[in-house]
């Protein structure tokens, strides 16, 4: 069984001491696949704190206008201390870099309507072709970190079919959420053969998960399981045990900037629960901890 840890939002505003604090008890067990925003738009710390404080159901047009007016771009490579640190950890096989959008800002003239999520960050839930920009962002990250980039993780885990096409055009695999499997466009995207495998597995084992990569000639995809402050920890362990019983692949996605947040049901921090969960997984038979790119090999 393969296990990968996906951490979203690495960007100019991250600092070395925080990353060391977050992962000092984890990356000797499991490499951290850090999904990087190459050219984050606006002051990420201020804007993220504002959104998290209000919550997705309390955002009005004035909040979005305030964030939209913050248009300064912060290139990840300009934080030299951070880049050098990440490169060193890459050489130690403790960090692997993937790409998490470009600016983490939806640039459509009209924001999409999304419930229980932040539309302004859903950059690839879009009606614009971002192929050229994504290829540029991919090459930029490869240059500053001296590492091949082969996996894309969607901002807000939301993708339109135009967004997906840009990712496919860029030669990147996807770890995230796909549009509904009931959509004919999704079936065409993954291919009939993969769709039949997906359906037959779920029916045979009476499960709502498919813990394997979906791969065809020009498309690679794997799902993920979330660790967020509102995650039901008991359900997360249950999901892991289920995937383990299938000898499947388990990707855990999280946000390290929220590691000090208190989990809803446990009164423990998210970092505490993550470390506890990683150690639980480590003690299971035949679990291999890998970087996210190796989920597709």
FENFEN-V66289 format. One record per pair of residues at least 12 apart in sequence whose ideal C-beta (glycine too) atoms are under 10 Angstrom apart, sorted by sequence separation. I is the first residue (numbers start at 1). J is the second residue. D is the distance in Angstrom with one decimal. If there is no record, write none. Layout:
i	j	d
I	J	D
I	J	D
This chain:
i	j	d
7	19	9.2
51	63	7.8
106	118	9.2
137	149	8.7
138	150	9.0
152	164	9.5
164	176	9.6
178	190	7.7
187	199	9.9
198	210	5.1
210	222	9.2
211	223	7.5
240	252	8.3
258	270	5.7
259	271	3.7
260	272	9.9
19	32	8.5
50	63	6.9
51	64	9.7
106	119	6.3
107	120	9.9
112	125	5.4
154	167	8.2
197	210	8.2
210	223	6.7
226	239	10.0
239	252	9.6
258	271	9.0
259	272	8.7
104	118	9.8
106	120	5.7
108	122	9.3
111	125	9.4
112	126	7.9
138	152	8.5
152	166	9.1
164	178	7.8
181	195	7.1
198	212	8.9
209	223	7.2
211	225	9.2
225	239	5.5
256	270	8.7
259	273	9.5
7	22	8.3
19	34	8.2
105	120	6.6
106	121	6.8
108	123	9.3
112	127	8.5
137	152	9.8
152	167	4.8
159	174	7.5
164	179	8.0
197	212	8.3
225	240	7.6
255	270	8.4
256	271	8.0
259	274	7.2
7	23	8.3
47	63	9.6
50	66	7.8
51	67	7.7
104	120	9.0
105	121	6.8
106	122	5.2
107	123	7.2
151	167	9.7
152	168	9.5
163	179	10.0
194	210	9.6
198	214	7.0
209	225	8.5
236	252	8.1
254	270	7.2
259	275	9.7
50	67	7.2
104	121	5.3
105	122	9.3
106	123	5.4
108	125	8.7
110	127	8.9
159	176	6.4
161	178	9.9
181	198	6.7
197	214	8.2
254	271	9.5
5	23	9.0
103	121	9.5
104	122	9.1
105	123	6.0
106	124	8.5
108	126	5.5
109	127	9.0
134	152	7.7
152	170	7.4
157	175	9.3
158	176	8.1
159	177	7.1
161	179	6.9
181	199	7.9
194	212	9.7
225	243	8.2
256	274	8.9
7	26	9.8
47	66	8.6
48	67	9.8
104	123	5.9
106	125	6.8
107	126	7.3
108	127	5.9
109	128	9.3
152	171	9.8
153	172	9.7
157	176	4.9
158	177	7.0
159	178	6.9
160	179	7.8
194	213	9.6
195	214	8.8
254	273	9.8
14	34	8.8
46	66	9.9
47	67	5.1
101	121	8.2
103	123	6.4
106	126	6.3
108	128	6.4
150	170	10.0
152	172	4.1
153	173	9.9
154	174	7.2
156	176	9.3
157	177	4.7
159	179	6.9
194	214	4.9
254	274	6.6
5	26	7.3
46	67	9.0
47	68	10.0
76	97	9.8
101	122	9.0
102	123	6.4
107	128	6.8
149	170	9.2
150	171	7.6
151	172	6.3
152	173	6.9
153	174	7.7
154	175	8.5
155	176	9.3
156	177	9.4
157	178	9.9
158	179	9.4
164	185	9.1
168	189	8.3
181	202	9.4
194	215	7.5
231	252	10.0
5	27	8.8
10	32	9.6
14	36	9.3
101	123	4.3
102	124	8.8
106	128	9.4
149	171	9.5
150	172	6.3
151	173	4.9
152	174	5.5
153	175	5.2
154	176	4.2
161	183	8.7
164	186	9.1
194	216	6.1
252	274	8.0
10	33	9.9
14	37	9.8
47	70	6.4
100	123	9.1
101	124	6.3
107	130	8.6
149	172	7.3
150	173	6.1
151	174	7.5
152	175	7.6
153	176	5.7
154	177	7.3
191	214	8.2
193	216	7.7
231	254	9.0
5	29	9.4
10	34	4.3
11	35	9.8
12	36	9.9
13	37	9.5
42	66	9.8
43	67	9.4
46	70	7.8
100	124	9.9
151	175	5.9
152	176	7.8
154	178	9.7
161	185	5.4
165	189	9.0
190	214	5.1
191	215	9.1
192	216	9.8
5	30	5.2
7	32	5.5
8	33	9.6
9	34	8.6
10	35	6.4
11	36	6.8
12	37	8.1
42	67	6.3
151	176	9.9
161	186	8.3
164	189	6.7
189	214	9.2
190	215	9.0
191	216	4.4
194	219	8.7
224	249	10.0
225	250	6.7
226	251	9.9
227	252	5.7
228	253	8.8
252	277	7.5
3	29	9.6
4	30	7.8
5	31	7.3
6	32	8.4
7	33	6.8
8	34	8.2
9	35	6.9
10	36	4.3
11	37	4.2
12	38	9.3
14	40	10.0
41	67	9.2
42	68	8.4
44	70	9.6
107	133	9.4
190	216	6.6
191	217	8.3
222	248	9.8
223	249	9.0
224	250	8.6
225	251	6.8
226	252	7.8
227	253	7.1
228	254	7.2
229	255	9.3
252	278	8.5
3	30	6.7
4	31	8.0
5	32	5.5
6	33	5.0
7	34	5.1
8	35	4.6
9	36	8.3
10	37	6.8
11	38	8.1
12	39	8.7
13	40	7.2
41	68	9.3
42	69	8.7
43	70	6.1
161	188	9.7
189	216	8.5
194	221	9.0
222	249	6.3
223	250	9.6
224	251	4.1
225	252	5.6
226	253	5.6
227	254	4.2
228	255	7.3
4	32	9.3
5	33	6.3
6	34	8.4
7	35	6.7
8	36	9.1
9	37	6.3
10	38	9.6
11	39	8.8
12	40	5.8
42	70	3.6
102	130	7.0
124	152	8.2
161	189	7.6
191	219	7.6
211	239	8.9
222	250	9.6
223	251	7.1
224	252	7.0
225	253	7.1
226	254	7.3
227	255	8.6
4	33	5.8
5	34	9.4
6	35	6.3
7	36	9.9
8	37	8.6
11	40	4.2
41	70	7.5
42	71	6.8
43	72	7.5
73	102	9.8
74	103	9.5
101	130	8.8
124	153	10.0
125	154	7.7
134	163	9.4
138	167	10.0
181	210	9.1
189	218	9.8
190	219	6.6
211	240	9.8
222	251	6.0
224	253	4.4
225	254	9.8
226	255	9.5
229	258	6.3
252	281	8.7
10	40	9.6
13	43	7.5
14	44	8.9
41	71	6.4
42	72	6.5
44	74	7.3
73	103	6.9
103	133	8.7
124	154	5.2
125	155	8.3
189	219	6.1
209	239	6.9
223	253	9.7
224	254	9.6
228	258	7.3
229	259	9.9
233	263	6.6
235	265	9.8
9	40	8.4
12	43	9.8
13	44	4.7
14	45	9.5
41	72	7.4
42	73	8.4
43	74	7.9
102	133	5.5
123	154	7.9
124	155	6.5
125	156	7.1
131	162	9.5
135	166	8.8
139	170	9.7
190	221	6.9
208	239	9.9
211	242	7.8
212	243	9.4
227	258	9.3
230	261	9.5
232	263	9.4
233	264	8.8
234	265	7.7
250	281	7.8
12	44	7.3
13	45	5.1
40	72	9.6
41	73	5.5
42	74	8.1
71	103	9.6
73	105	9.5
101	133	9.8
102	134	6.5
122	154	7.8
123	155	4.7
124	156	8.8
125	157	9.4
126	158	9.3
128	160	9.3
130	162	8.1
134	166	5.2
138	170	5.8
189	221	8.5
207	239	9.7
211	243	4.2
227	259	9.8
229	261	4.4
231	263	7.1
232	264	7.8
233	265	6.2
234	266	9.5
11	44	5.5
12	45	9.9
13	46	9.3
40	73	7.3
41	74	7.9
101	134	8.5
121	154	10.0
122	155	6.0
123	156	8.0
124	157	9.9
125	158	3.9
126	159	8.9
127	160	6.8
129	162	6.1
130	163	6.9
133	166	8.0
134	167	6.8
137	170	8.7
138	171	8.3
209	242	6.7
210	243	9.9
211	244	9.0
228	261	8.5
229	262	6.9
230	263	8.1
231	264	7.6
232	265	6.3
233	266	5.8
11	45	9.5
39	73	5.2
40	74	5.2
71	105	8.8
102	136	8.2
103	137	8.9
121	155	5.1
122	156	4.2
124	158	7.1
125	159	6.1
126	160	5.6
127	161	9.9
128	162	6.9
129	163	9.0
131	165	7.4
132	166	8.6
135	169	7.7
136	170	9.6
138	172	7.0
208	242	9.8
209	243	6.9
211	245	9.7
212	246	8.1
229	263	5.8
230	264	5.1
231	265	8.6
232	266	9.8
9	44	7.5
13	48	8.8
38	73	9.8
39	74	7.4
40	75	8.4
70	105	9.2
99	134	7.6
102	137	4.7
120	155	9.8
121	156	4.9
122	157	8.5
123	158	8.7
124	159	5.4
125	160	5.1
127	162	6.0
128	163	8.7
130	165	9.3
131	166	4.3
134	169	7.8
135	170	5.2
207	242	6.5
211	246	5.6
212	247	9.5
213	248	9.7
228	263	8.8
229	264	6.1
230	265	8.9
231	266	9.8
233	268	8.8
38	74	9.9
39	75	5.6
40	76	7.4
101	137	8.0
102	138	9.5
120	156	9.0
122	158	4.2
123	159	9.9
124	160	6.9
126	162	6.1
127	163	9.1
129	165	7.3
130	166	4.4
131	167	8.6
134	170	4.7
135	171	8.7
178	214	8.6
207	243	9.4
210	246	9.3
211	247	8.7
212	248	5.6
213	249	6.6
227	263	8.9
228	264	9.1
11	48	9.9
37	74	9.0
38	75	7.0
39	76	7.3
68	105	8.0
100	137	9.7
118	155	9.0
119	156	7.8
121	158	8.7
122	159	8.6
125	162	9.2
126	163	5.3
129	166	6.0
130	167	8.7
131	168	8.9
132	169	9.1
133	170	9.6
134	171	10.0
135	172	9.5
205	242	8.7
209	246	8.5
211	248	2.8
212	249	6.1
236	273	8.6
240	277	7.7
244	281	8.2
250	287	8.5
38	76	5.3
39	77	9.4
67	105	8.1
68	106	9.5
99	137	6.1
102	140	9.3
118	156	5.9
122	160	8.9
124	162	8.4
125	163	6.1
128	166	8.7
131	169	4.3
132	170	9.4
134	172	7.7
175	213	9.3
207	245	9.8
210	248	8.2
211	249	5.6
213	251	9.8
9	48	7.9
37	76	6.9
38	77	7.9
68	107	9.6
99	138	5.8
117	156	5.3
119	158	8.5
124	163	3.3
130	169	9.3
131	170	6.4
174	213	9.9
207	246	8.2
209	248	8.0
211	250	6.5
231	270	8.4
237	276	9.7
241	280	9.5
247	286	7.5
249	288	9.7
251	290	10.0
253	292	9.5
36	76	6.1
98	138	10.0
117	157	8.1
118	158	9.5
123	163	7.9
124	164	7.7
126	166	8.6
129	169	8.4
130	170	9.0
173	213	7.9
174	214	9.3
205	245	9.0
211	251	9.1
229	269	9.3
233	273	5.9
237	277	7.2
240	280	7.7
241	281	9.8
244	284	5.7
99	140	9.3
100	141	9.9
117	158	6.6
122	163	8.8
173	214	9.9
205	246	7.1
209	250	9.7
229	270	6.1
236	277	6.8
240	281	6.3
244	285	8.3
249	290	8.9
251	292	6.7
64	106	9.7
99	141	5.9
114	156	7.7
124	166	7.0
173	215	8.4
228	270	7.6
231	273	8.3
244	286	8.4
68	111	8.9
98	141	8.7
99	142	9.4
124	167	7.2
178	221	6.4
227	270	6.6
233	276	8.7
237	280	6.9
241	284	8.2
244	287	7.2
97	141	6.1
114	158	6.8
177	221	9.9
229	273	9.7
233	277	7.8
236	280	9.9
237	281	9.3
240	284	8.1
251	295	6.5
97	142	8.7
174	219	8.0
175	220	9.3
176	221	8.0
178	223	8.0
201	246	8.4
249	294	9.4
250	295	9.3
112	158	8.0
173	219	8.4
174	220	6.9
175	221	7.6
176	222	8.8
177	223	7.4
227	273	7.2
249	295	5.3
64	111	6.6
97	144	9.2
171	218	8.4
173	220	3.6
174	221	4.7
175	222	5.3
176	223	7.9
177	224	8.0
201	248	9.6
227	274	6.0
240	287	9.4
249	296	9.3
97	145	5.2
112	160	8.0
172	220	8.1
173	221	6.8
174	222	7.7
175	223	7.7
176	224	6.7
96	145	9.6
97	146	10.0
98	147	9.8
106	155	8.3
169	218	9.0
171	220	9.5
173	222	7.5
174	223	9.7
175	224	5.6
177	226	9.9
36	86	8.4
61	111	9.2
95	145	9.1
97	147	5.6
99	149	5.3
105	155	8.4
106	156	8.7
124	174	9.7
168	218	5.8
227	277	7.4
67	118	9.4
96	147	7.3
97	148	9.3
98	149	6.5
99	150	9.1
100	151	9.7
101	152	8.2
104	155	4.9
168	219	5.8
34	86	7.2
68	120	7.1
95	147	9.2
96	148	9.8
97	149	6.5
98	150	7.7
99	151	7.3
100	152	7.7
101	153	8.2
103	155	8.9
104	156	8.6
106	158	9.2
108	160	9.7
124	176	9.0
167	219	9.1
168	220	9.0
67	120	5.7
96	149	9.6
98	151	4.1
99	152	5.4
100	153	5.0
101	154	7.0
102	155	8.8
167	220	9.7
168	221	10.0
64	118	9.2
67	121	9.1
96	150	9.6
97	151	9.2
98	152	6.8
99	153	7.4
100	154	7.8
101	155	4.1
125	179	9.8
167	221	9.6
34	89	8.9
63	118	9.9
64	119	7.7
65	120	10.0
90	145	6.4
91	146	9.2
96	151	8.7
98	153	5.8
100	155	6.2
101	156	9.0
164	219	8.4
34	90	9.6
48	104	9.2
64	120	5.4
90	146	7.7
91	147	9.5
32	89	8.1
47	104	9.2
63	120	8.6
87	144	8.2
90	147	5.5
164	221	9.1
31	89	8.9
47	105	9.1
56	114	7.9
57	115	7.9
59	117	9.9
86	144	8.8
87	145	5.8
31	90	9.4
56	115	7.8
57	116	6.7
59	118	6.9
86	145	6.1
87	146	6.4
40	100	9.6
44	104	7.4
56	116	5.3
57	117	9.7
59	119	8.1
84	144	9.9
87	147	8.0
12	73	9.1
13	74	7.0
31	92	9.1
34	95	5.6
35	96	9.9
36	97	5.4
38	99	7.1
40	101	8.9
41	102	8.6
42	103	8.4
44	105	10.0
55	116	9.1
56	117	5.4
59	120	8.0
76	137	9.7
83	144	5.5
86	147	9.0
12	74	3.8
14	76	8.7
27	89	7.3
31	93	5.9
32	94	6.7
33	95	7.8
34	96	7.3
35	97	7.8
36	98	7.0
37	99	8.3
38	100	8.8
39	101	9.3
40	102	8.8
41	103	3.9
42	104	8.7
56	118	5.6
83	145	6.9
101	163	9.5
11	74	7.1
12	75	6.5
13	76	9.4
16	79	9.3
19	82	8.2
31	94	5.8
32	95	5.3
33	96	4.8
34	97	5.8
35	98	4.7
36	99	6.1
37	100	5.3
38	101	8.5
39	102	5.7
40	103	6.2
41	104	6.9
42	105	6.9
55	118	9.4
56	119	8.6
77	140	7.1
83	146	9.9
11	75	9.4
12	76	5.2
15	79	8.2
18	82	10.0
28	92	9.6
30	94	9.2
31	95	6.6
32	96	7.4
33	97	7.7
34	98	7.3
35	99	6.7
36	100	5.9
37	101	5.9
38	102	6.2
39	103	5.4
40	104	5.6
41	105	4.2
54	118	9.6
76	140	8.0
77	141	8.7
80	144	9.6
11	76	5.8
12	77	8.5
14	79	7.5
16	81	5.9
20	85	8.3
27	92	8.2
31	96	5.7
32	97	9.8
33	98	5.6
35	100	3.5
36	101	9.2
37	102	7.2
38	103	8.4
39	104	9.0
40	105	8.1
75	140	8.0
76	141	7.5
79	144	9.9
10	76	7.4
12	78	6.2
13	79	8.0
15	81	7.8
16	82	6.1
19	85	7.1
23	89	8.7
27	93	8.8
28	94	7.5
34	100	8.6
35	101	8.5
37	103	7.0
38	104	9.8
39	105	9.5
41	107	8.5
52	118	9.1
77	143	8.0
78	144	9.6
12	79	5.0
15	82	6.7
19	86	8.1
27	94	3.9
37	104	4.8
51	118	5.3
77	144	4.2
157	224	7.9
11	79	8.5
14	82	5.8
16	84	8.8
17	85	9.7
26	94	9.0
27	95	7.1
37	105	9.4
76	144	6.8
77	145	8.9
99	167	9.2
152	220	9.8
224	292	9.2
13	82	9.1
16	85	4.6
20	89	9.4
51	120	7.9
75	144	8.8
76	145	9.0
151	220	8.4
157	226	8.3
12	82	7.6
15	85	9.1
16	86	8.8
19	89	8.1
48	118	9.3
51	121	7.7
150	220	8.7
222	292	8.3
11	82	9.0
12	83	9.8
14	85	9.5
23	94	7.5
47	118	9.7
99	170	8.7
151	222	9.0
153	224	8.2
224	295	9.8
10	82	8.4
14	86	9.0
16	88	9.9
23	95	8.3
16	89	9.8
47	120	8.5
48	121	8.8
99	172	7.0
222	295	5.2
47	121	8.8
98	172	8.5
221	295	10.0
222	296	7.1
98	173	9.0
176	251	9.6
220	295	8.9
221	296	8.8
10	86	7.6
19	95	8.4
100	176	9.8
175	251	5.7
220	296	5.0
98	175	7.6
176	253	8.3
42	120	9.6
175	253	7.5
215	296	6.7
41	123	9.3
213	295	5.8
214	296	9.8
212	295	9.3
213	296	5.3
37	121	9.9
213	297	9.2
10	95	9.0
37	123	9.1
10	97	7.4
7	95	9.1
10	98	9.1
10	99	9.9
11	100	8.4
6	96	9.9
8	98	9.1
10	100	7.2
11	101	10.0
5	96	9.8
7	98	9.5
9	100	6.3
4	96	8.9
6	98	7.4
8	100	5.3
9	101	9.4
11	103	9.7
7	100	9.4
8	101	9.3
11	104	7.5
6	100	9.2
39	133	8.9
9	104	7.3
38	133	9.8
8	104	9.2
38	134	9.7
157	253	7.8
39	136	9.0
38	136	8.5
39	137	6.8
153	251	9.5
38	137	4.4
37	137	8.7
38	138	8.3
56	156	9.5
153	253	7.4
36	137	8.9
38	139	9.5
39	140	7.7
38	140	5.0
38	141	5.4
36	140	9.6
37	141	9.6
36	141	5.7
38	144	8.3
36	144	9.2
36	145	8.0
34	145	9.9
38	149	9.7
9	121	9.6
36	149	8.5
35	151	8.1
35	152	8.3
36	153	9.5
175	292	6.0
33	151	7.4
35	153	4.2
37	155	7.8
175	293	9.6
34	153	9.9
35	154	9.3
173	292	8.5
33	153	8.4
35	155	9.1
173	293	7.5
175	295	7.3
175	296	9.2
173	295	7.9
174	296	9.8
173	296	5.0
10	141	9.7
153	292	8.0
35	175	8.5
151	291	8.8
35	176	9.9
150	291	10.0
151	292	5.1
33	175	8.4
150	292	8.8
151	293	5.3
150	293	4.9
151	294	9.7
9	153	9.6
149	293	8.6
150	294	9.8
151	295	8.0
6	151	8.7
8	153	6.0
148	293	8.0
151	296	7.6
7	153	9.5
8	154	9.3
9	155	8.5
147	293	9.7
150	296	7.6
4	151	9.5
6	153	6.1
8	155	7.9
150	297	9.8
8	156	9.5
8	157	8.8
8	176	9.9
6	175	6.1
6	176	9.3
4	175	8.1
52	229	9.2
98	291	8.6
96	290	8.9
97	291	9.2
98	292	5.7
96	291	3.5
97	292	9.7
98	293	7.2
95	291	8.4
96	292	6.5
97	293	9.6
94	291	9.7
96	293	6.4
93	291	7.9
96	294	8.6
90	291	9.6
52	255	9.6
52	257	9.2
52	258	7.6
48	255	9.1
49	257	9.4
2	211	9.6
48	257	7.1
52	261	8.6
1	211	8.8
2	212	9.9
48	258	9.3
2	213	9.5
45	257	8.4
44	257	9.1
6	222	10.0
4	222	8.6
6	224	6.2
33	251	8.5
35	253	8.6
6	225	9.8
2	222	9.7
4	224	8.7
6	226	9.8
7	227	9.9
33	253	9.3
35	255	9.8
6	227	9.8
5	227	9.1
30	252	9.0
32	254	9.7
34	256	8.3
32	256	8.2
26	256	9.8
22	254	9.8
23	256	7.4
22	256	4.6
21	256	9.4
22	257	8.7
23	259	9.3
3	240	8.4
19	256	7.2
22	259	5.3
18	256	7.6
21	259	8.3
22	260	9.4
1	240	9.4
18	257	7.8
21	260	9.7
3	243	8.9
2	243	9.8
3	244	9.1
18	259	8.7
1	243	7.1
14	256	8.5
18	260	10.0
1	244	5.6
14	257	7.8
1	245	9.4
13	257	9.0
30	274	9.9
1	246	8.4
2	247	9.4
4	249	7.5
5	250	9.7
6	251	5.6
7	252	9.4
8	253	6.6
26	271	8.9
1	247	5.3
2	248	8.2
3	249	7.7
4	250	7.5
5	251	7.9
6	252	6.8
7	253	7.8
8	254	7.5
9	255	6.0
10	256	8.6
11	257	9.8
25	271	8.7
29	275	9.2
1	248	6.5
2	249	4.5
3	250	5.0
4	251	4.9
5	252	5.4
6	253	4.3
7	254	5.8
8	255	5.5
9	256	8.0
10	257	9.7
1	249	7.1
2	250	7.2
3	251	7.9
4	252	7.4
5	253	8.2
6	254	7.2
7	255	6.9
8	256	8.6
9	257	6.5
22	270	9.8
23	271	9.2
26	274	7.1
30	278	5.8
1	250	6.9
2	251	8.7
3	252	7.4
4	253	9.3
5	254	7.3
6	255	9.8
7	256	5.0
8	257	9.1
9	258	9.6
22	271	6.4
25	274	9.3
26	275	6.3
29	278	5.7
7	257	9.1
21	271	8.5
25	275	5.3
29	279	7.5
5	256	9.9
23	274	9.5
24	275	9.8
27	278	9.9
30	281	8.1
7	259	9.6
22	274	8.8
23	275	9.6
26	278	5.7
29	281	8.7
30	282	8.0
22	275	9.9
25	278	8.3
26	279	9.4
29	282	5.6
25	279	8.9
30	287	9.5
33	290	8.9
34	291	9.8
35	292	8.3
29	287	10.0
30	288	9.9
31	289	6.7
33	291	5.1
34	292	9.5
30	289	3.9
31	290	7.0
32	291	8.3
33	292	3.7
29	289	6.1
30	290	8.3
31	291	4.8
32	292	9.5
33	293	7.6
28	289	10.0
30	291	9.2
31	292	8.8
33	294	9.4
27	289	9.6
33	295	9.2
26	289	9.6
31	294	9.2
7	274	9.9
5	274	8.3
5	277	9.9
5	278	7.6
3	278	8.5
5	281	9.9
3	281	5.7
3	282	8.9
1	281	8.9
3	284	9.1
1	284	7.7
1	285	8.6
3	287	5.5
4	288	9.7
5	289	7.9
1	286	5.8
2	287	8.0
3	288	6.9
4	289	7.6
5	290	9.5
6	291	9.6
7	292	9.9
1	287	5.2
2	288	5.3
3	289	5.2
4	290	5.6
5	291	8.8
6	292	5.6
1	288	6.7
2	289	8.0
3	290	7.1
4	291	6.4
5	292	8.1
1	289	9.9
2	290	5.2
4	292	4.6
2	291	9.9
4	293	8.6
6	295	9.7
2	292	9.8
4	294	7.3
4	295	5.6
2	294	6.8
3	295	9.4
2	295	6.0
2	297	9.3
